[in-house]
Amino acid sequence: MDKEMQYLLEQSRPLVMGILNVTPDSFSDGGCYLNEDSVRDRIQTMINDGADIIDIGGESTRPGAESVPLQVELDRVMPVVELTRSLTGLPISVDTYKPEVMRHALLHGVEIINDINALQAPGALELVASSNAYVCLMHKQGQPKNMQLSPTYSNTVKEVLDFLLSRVAICEKMGINRHRIILDPGFGFGKTLQHNIDLFHALPSLSSLGFPLLIGVSRKSMLGDVLGNLSVEKRLVPSVVSAVLAVQQGVKILRVHDVKETKQALKLLDTLVVK
């Protein structure tokens, strides 16, 4: 296992994973980081703001998004992995479900594979098992293109929990040590607002499973919907408040767009709340 990631996960404090989407169509920051100067500035800003992990993605998985060809994703992601590595020793996460992208990322020493598909693509399990990388297993219903059309559950929390634990069992059977596994309930991935609320209420249960829990609610529509169709550019405060609430319920890793503000809020939480 990567020593830096192991050290970070052993700390009692929550970790902030800064988002770097090198895509033209991500829901919040699509098109913002499409040239080297803007990418470099974004990386440096996240480092300065105190990010613990940098998460790089080359394919939007927002509701309605189309998949992109493998080579396009590789061409977007791998130069940014190399640039990030040249600027910082922070752990790097690559957000992908494609085994070939995983393979290239692992060859470059990436510490985390952040897979919305929970290593279900052919060959993905074997690739991660043969490495020392951590893996984040996420739950989703459907595919990004259609996942928000009509998501349905009999029992949202139970179905998400059962899926994640089933993937953990398969990973362990393939030789992926449980200490390398991170879980993500997948807010907004094939879930209505009520499904998302039910999952948020269940964070204490999910975080007590014995695996670090990662959540990504930053700037998501669920926050705008709760507050009356709040547009994405007005979701900074709701995102930061949600991050604090999540940490209070046992979440270990926060995947966020707004690193500085999230770190400030966590500092206040640590300082002002009686332990």
N, C-alpha and C positions, 0 to 999 in steps of 0.2 A: 504493500500500500504506500501511497505517496505520504511522506513524513509530514509535509506542510499541511495537507488536508487532514491527516490524522490528528495533528496538533490542534488545528482549528476546531475540529469537531469535539475534541476533548475539553475545550474551554466551556465554562458555564454560560458565557454570554451568547446571545444570538448573533448570527452571521448575516451580512448584507451582500447579496449577489447583484452586481450591477449589470444591467441589460445593454447589450450592444447589438442592435439589429442592423445588419448590412443588407437591407432589403429596400425595394422601392415602395412596398405596399403594406408594411406592418401598421396595425391600427392606430398607434400613437406616434411613433417616430419614423414611419416609413419615408424613405427618401432623404433623411437627415444626414446619413453617414455613407455616402457613395463615392467619396474620393479620399485619398490617403491623408490629406491634411485634416479633414473633418473627423476621420476615424482616429487619427493620432490625438487630436484635441479631446475627443470624447474619452479615450482611454486615459489620458493624462488627468483629465478632470475627475474621473472616477477614482483614480489612484489618490489624488489629492484630497478627495472628499471622504476617503476612508473605506472604500470597498474592500471586502474580504476575498471576493471571487469575482471574476469577470466572465459573463456568459455571452458567447458569440453565436448568433443565429443567421443563417443565410436563406431561410425560406419562411415566409410569413405563415403562421398557423391560425390567423384570425378567422372568425366565422366567415365562410364564403370564399376563402382563399383557394386558389388553384395551386396544385403542386408544381414545382419547377424541375427542369431537367437536372440530372446528377451533375453534369459538368458545370452548369451555371452555379449550382450551390457550392461546388468545390472552388470555383474561381472567385466566388465571393468570400468564402470562409477562410481558406487556407492562408492567403496573404495576411489576413487580419490576425490569425493565430500567430504567425511569425512576427508580425509587428508588435503584438501584445507581449510576446515572449522577450522581445528585444528591449521593451520598456519597463518591465516589471517581473518580479519573481512571484507575484500572486498566482494562486491556482487559477487555471483556465478551464471553463466549462464550454463544451460545444453542444448547441441545441440542435439535434438532428435525429431523425428516425431511419436514415439511410445507412446501411452497413458500410458502403464504400466510403462515405464521408467519415464515419466512425474510424475506419481503418487508417485513413490519412491523418486524422486528428490524433489517434493513438501513437502513430509513428512519430509525431511531433511532440509527444510527451504530455498531451492534454490530461489533466487530472480527473475531469468529470465528463461522462457522457450523459447528457440531459435529454432523455428520450420520451417524447409524448406518447410513443407507441409501446413503451415498456418492454423493449427488446423482443417484439413479436415478429419482426421481419426476418426472413430466412438468413441465417448466418450471424445475426446480431449477438445472440447469446454467446456463441463460440468466440467471437472477436473480443468481447469484454472479458470473458472468462480467461482468455489467454494473456490478458494484460494485468497491470496493477491498478487500473483506474477505478474510480468510484462510478456508480451509476445511479441516476435518478429515474425511478419508475413512476410514470404518471398514469392516472386513469383518464380515459376519455370514452365517450359514446359516439360512434360514427366517425366520420372523417371531417377535417376542417371545412371542406366544401359544403357539406350538408348537415353538420352536427347540430346546428341550432334550429333546424326546421321543425322538429317535433320530438325533442328528447322526452323519454318516458321511463319511469322507474316504479317498481312496486314499493321498494324501501331504499331510498337513495343511499343512505349511510351504509347500510348492510351490503348493498351491491358493490359500492366503491371499495369498502373494506375487504370483502371476499375476493374481488379481483386483485387488489394489491397483494394480499397475502398469498394468493395462488401464484402470482408472478414471482414473489419472493421464494416460494418453495421450488419453483422451476429453476430460478437462478442458483439457488444453493445446490440443487441436484447437479447442475452443470459445473459446479466448482467455484462459483462466485461467493466468496465469504460474506456472511451477513453484515460484517462490519464495513463492507464497501457499498452497502445499499442505502439509498435515500428514497423516501416516498413522497409523492405529490398527489393530492386528491383531484387536481385538475379543475380548478375553478374556471367556469366558462366554457369548458370543453364538453359540449353535449349536455348542458344543464340549463334549466330555466332559473329565473331569479330565486324562486322558492327552493329549488334543489341546492343552489349555492348557499342560501341562508341556512338550510338544514346542515350542510357540510360544515359551515363555519361554526355553528352551534356544537358540532361534534368534534371540534379540534382537540379538546382534552382527551377524548377517547382515541383519536387517531394518533396523537403524539405520545400516547402511552404504550404503543405497540412494541417499543424497543428499537425503533429506527429513527434517525433524524428526519423530521418532517419539514419539507420545503413547500411554501405556498407562493403563488403569483396572483395577486389581486390588484397590483399596481395599475391605476388608471382604467381599470376594466369597466365594462358597461354595467355590471352588477352594482357598482358604487353609484354610478350616475342614475340608475333606475331607482335605487332606494331613496335618492334625494330629489327625485322629480325630473328625470331626463337631463341631468347635468352633463354638459358637453365635455369631451375628453380633456380639453385644455383647462378645465375648471376642477379637475379631480385630484389636484395635488394634496390638499388638506385631507380629503376622505381617504386617499391612499395611505398617507402617513398615519392617520388615526387607526385605520384597519391593521396596519403593520404592528402598531403598539398593542392593539387588542389581541392579535394573533400570538405575539410573544408571551403575553400574559396567560395564554392558554397552551403554552408548551411548544410552539413552533420554533424550530432551530434556525432555518434559513429563509430569508425574505428575498424574493426575486423582484427587484424594483427598478424603475426608471430614475427615481429621484434619490440618489445615494446620500447626498449631503443632508437633506431635510430628514430622511429616515434615520440617519446616524444621530442627528441632533435630538430627535424625539426619543430614541433609545437611551441616549445619555441622560435625558431628563427622567425617563422611567427608572433607570438604574439609580439615580441620585435621590429622587424625591419620594419614591414609593418605599414604604417600610417593608423590609424583608423578614 
